[in-house]
Amino acid sequence: MPRRELLLLTLFGGCWIGSMAHGAAGFPFAGALPLDLYALDGLAAAAGWLCGNLYVNRRRATGRRGALLLVYLVGPTGPLYLLFTLASSQIRQLAPLAPLWAFAIFALFFLVPVSFRRPARR
């Protein structure tokens, strides 16, 4: 796996570990980030579109799929979950399924560039 993907995997893995540790500790930094759900969904859409395009570009360059799919589909949702855990406890209680909704938005926007076919060469 190239350096870029290893760096991204490390960054995203750190966000996943941070969000799990933050949740396991009882959310000690709750409310540290003034985040509303519209911003979370907007970030999920933008990140999904960007990661989908990067995945298509890297897949065409290397020809691999499996490991790249892990890096570009599952990994970038770690920062989204970390942002959700840093939101206020009121937002987390009112919308407990918001991280799943953010993942669905991310996956939808990720799959748009992936679903396009490569133009035929003449």
C-alpha positions, 0 to 999 in steps of 0.5 A: 500500500502506498504512503498516501493510503497508509497516512490516511489510514493512520489519520482515520484510524486515530479518529476512530480510536478517539471517538470510541475512547471519548464515548467509552469515557462518558463523553468528557469533552461533550459540547467542545464543538458547537456543531449542528446536524446540518453542518455534519450532513454537509461535511458528510456529503462533501467528504463522500464526493471527494473520497469517491473521486479520489477512490476512482482516480486511485483505482484507475492508477493502481488497479486495486479495489479492496484495500482502497475501498477500506481507506476511502469508504470506511476510513473518512467516516471516523472524523465524522463520528468524532465530530458527532461525539464532540457535539453537545449532549443535547444534540446527541440525545435528540438525534442518536442516529445522526452518525448513521445518517451521516454515513448514509449521506457519505456513502451515497455521495461516494457511490456517485462518482464510483457508479459512472462508467469510464468513457470508451476510447476511440 
